[in-house]
Amino acid sequence: MQTNLTEIAPVNSPAWCFNGHIHTIARAVFNDSPKPPHQQVKIPTPDDDFLELDVIDNENDKPAIALFHGLEGSTESYYITEFMNAFSQMGYSVVAVNFRSCGSRMNRQRRFYHSGETDDLTTVFNWMKYQFPRSQLGAVGFSLGGNVLLKSLAEEGDDHPANAAVAVSVPYDLRAGSLNISKGFNKAYEYFFLKSLSKKIQQKKKTFPDLPDFTGSTLYDFDNQVTAPLHGFKNADDYYARCSSGQFVPDIKSPTLLIHSKQDPICPVEGMSLTDVNQNKKLDYIITEDGGHVGFQSRPKEWLNKVIMNYFEQNFD
């Protein structure tokens, strides 16, 4: 049954976390969750590329959870290492995914990853079905990773291998998020993303000299000049229109929890259409008063972890 879980699970943030920026930054700064023991696995993709996975195989029939990071994140991102630990401690197996170019080495093909690239998720889930044949499968996507996950769930509908999923701080409207990150203090986040993305495109141009150049100053410019032409879109607006996950919400058939903060400084909560969400009985949601982008600093600690783990326990057989 669909439920607005907001009142059931308040964040209870400390007084010093008085806006979304502090929540966003504090969770990264105060992370005390080193990556647990795991196996590094490289799996092939159908287009002769590869994906790097960090795998914890607990060798039981309990669920296996895939974790998908955000823009320019990786399996080293604090929220990924936290959930690798949290799920492993529950006895779940874990598959933390590095999108193409986000792992230990540059991917082979011209293309990178983007907010609508679901073929790689299909590759990951097919590998998981083979690797964990007795386990139910779940997935958690953060920010960009959540956008891709929701699109994947909608595209495959009843045939999607994920028995349950969670999407955190998703840019339901990619264009709004791209424009929003160029405003005010958000430019600090944009600077970080562009520095990393620019470095990657220069590295890849050594192998593919004809790749598009980035001469702009905003994330919108990068998507318009690089992401869109490199991945078959007309321009940034075409990319955003075709890949924004908000339009796919009505078609999701797997039990899915959406988590977002009204204070999210990067992805405005207004991008989430509650009309569409409420019409899909497979969806539950939490929209918190406090919190940031992916980061929810709380008392007691680990509010986000507990909410997500409880959701999976309730939705797995």
N, C-alpha and C positions, 0 to 999 in steps of 0.2 A: 504494500500500500504506500502511495506517495505521501510524504510528510515534509513540511517545512521544519527542519530540525533546528532552526535558529534559537528558539527559546529553550530547547532541550539541552543545548551544549554551548553556553556563552563562553567567550574567550577569557574574561576576567584578567585583562591585561594590567600590569603594574602602572602606577600613576605616571612614571616618567616616560612611558610609551604613549605619548599624547597625539601622535599622528602616524600616518601610514609609512612615511619615510623612516622613522625610528624603528618601527616594527620590521620593515624590510631589511634594514642594515643590521639591526641588533641580532637577529637570528643568525645571520652569517658570521658576525663578529664573535658571538658567544657560543658558537658551535663547539661542543666537546665530545663529538661522536666520530672517532677515527674509523676508517673503513675496516670492516671485519675481515677475517680470513676468507678468501674467495679464490676461484679459478678464473684466469683470463682466457677467454675463448674467442677465436676469430671464425666467423661463419661466412660462407660465400653468399653473394646475391645473384639473382638471375642475369644481371648485366655485367658479370665478370668484375665485380667490386667486392667489398667485404664490410662487415660490421663487427666492431669489437664489443664484446660483452663481458661483464664481471658477474660470475655465476656462483651462487651458493646452493649446492645441491645437498639437501638434508636427507636424501635417500629414504623418503617415506611417501605415503600416499596423501599427505596434507597438500593444500593448495600451493601453487607456484605463482609468484607475482612478478610482472614486468614493470620496470620503472623507466620513465621517459623524461629526460631533463628539458630545461628551457633553452632559450636562445643563447648560444655560446657557452652553455653549461657543459657538463660531462658527468661521468660517474664519480668524479672527485667533488662535485658540488655538495654542499653541506646537507641539503635536503635529501639527496640520494643516499649519502652514507648513513644518515640518521635512519632512513627507512630500510636500508639493507640490514642494519642492526636490529631494528624493531621487529621486522617480519621474521628474521632468522631466529630471534629469541622465542617467537611463537611456534617455531618448528616448521614454518613455511620455507619453501625454497624461493630463491630470488634471482631474477635476471635483470641486471642494471645495464641499460643500453646506451652506448655512445653513438650518437648520430654520425653520419659520414663527416669526416674531417675533425671530429671532436675527441677522438681517442688519442692513442700514443703516436699515431702516424697519419699522414695525409692519405686520403682515399685515392684510388687509381683513376676513376672516371673524371670527366670534365665537371660534372655537376657536384653540388654539395648536398645539403639538406634544406628543407624549407617547411613552412607552416602547414602545407597541405600534402606533403609526401607520405602517402600511406602504404606504398608498395613495400617499403622497408619494414613496416610494422607487420605486414603479412608474412614476410620472411622470418621475422622474429617469432611470431606466434606459431608458424608451421614448425620451426625448430623446437619450440617448447612442447608442442604436442608430441613430437617424437621423443624428446628428452625426458618428459614427465608424463608418460602414458596413463598413469593411474591417478593423476592429480587434476583437480579443477584449476582453471586458470583465471587470474585476475590481472588488473593493470592499474597503475597510477601515473597520470601525466601532469606535469607541472608547466604552467605558462604555455609556451609554444608546444611542448610535448603533450599538454592537455588538449590543445587545439587539434593536433594531428590525431590523437586518440579518439576524440569525439567524432571527427570526420570518418575515421576508420570504422568505428562502431556503427555509424549510420549507413555507410556504403555496404557493409556486409550483413547488416540487419540480423535476422534470426540465425544466420549461418556464422556469425562471429564467434570465434573460439573463447572469448572472454566471458566467463560466467558472471562477473561483476567488475565494475570499474569505478574509479574516482578521478575527477579532473579538478585541479587546484589553480585558481588565479588565471583563468583562461582568457585570451584576447578574443572574445566572441565576435568582435568587430575589428578586424585587423587594421583597417584604415584609421579608425578612431584611435586605436592604440599607437599606431605609428606617428600620427600627428601629435598625440598627447605627450609622447616622450621627448618632443622637441621644445616643451614649454617649461619655464622656470627651473627649479632644482632638478627636474627630470633629465635635464641635459647632461647631468653627471652620469646617469645610467647610459644615456645615448653615447656619450664619449667612450665609455668602457666597451660597449658593443661594437662601435665603429672601429675602434683601435684594433680589436681582435679580428673582426671581419676583414678589414683592410690588409692586415698582415697575412691572412690566409689567401686572399686573392692574389697578392704579390708572390706568395710561395707557389701557388698553383700555376701562375703564368710562366714559371720557369719550364714547366712541362707543356703547357698549352698557351703559347705566346699570344694567340688571337682572342683570348678571353677578354670580355669587356673591361674597360678601365672605370675606376671610381674616382670621380672628380667633384663630388658633391660634399655636403657638410651635415646631412641629416640621415636618419634611418630610412625615411621615405626616399631620399635620393639614392641610397644604396639599393633598395628594392627596385627602384625604377631603372637604374643603370646596370645592375648586376643580377640580382635575384630573378627578376622577371625574364629578361632575355635568355639567361643561362638555363632556365627551366621551362621554357616554352610558353611564357605568358607575353601578352602584347606590351604591358607596362605595369607599373606598381598597382594601379587601380584595378586592372584586370586580375592580377594576382590576388589582391585582397578580396575582390568580389567572388572569386571562384573558390577560395580556400578558407574564408572566415567560418568558424565552426557554428556560429549562431544559426545559420540557415539549415544545418544538419540535425539540430537538436530534435525536431519532430520525428525523425526516422530512426532514432536509437531504440533498439529492442532489448538490450541487456540492462539489468539493474545498474544504475549509474548515479553516483553522488556528485553534485556540483558544489564546490566550496569557493566563496568569494568574499572579499571585504569591501565595505562601502568606502574605506579609506585607501584602497589600492591605488598607489600613485602612478602606476604604469598602465594598467588595463582598467579603464572605467567600468564600474559595475553596470552602468546603463547599457552596455553592450549585451548584457544577458536579458533576453526577452522572457519575462516571467509568464506572459501569456502562452508562449510556446512551451515553456517548461511545465507549466501546470496542466497543459493538455496531454502531456505524455506521462502516463501512469508508471512508466518504468524509471522515472527520474525522481530523486530526492535532492534537496538542496539546503545549503546553509549560506545565508548572507549575514555576515557579522557586522556589528557596529564598529568594532575595533579590529586592527590587523593591517598588514601591509600586502605587498606582492609576494606571495608564497610564504613570507615570514609572519608568524603569529606568536609574538612574545607573550607568555601567559603565566599565571599563578593559579594552581601548580603548573610546573613545566610540562611541555610536550602535549599541549592541548590538541594540536593538529594530528599528531601521531595516534593519540588515543581515539579520536573521532574516526579516523580512517580505519584503524584496526578493528574497532567495534563494528563498523559498517560491514567489513568483509566477514567477520564472524557471524553476523546476522543473515548474510546473503549467500553463504556457502552451505551446501547440504551437510 
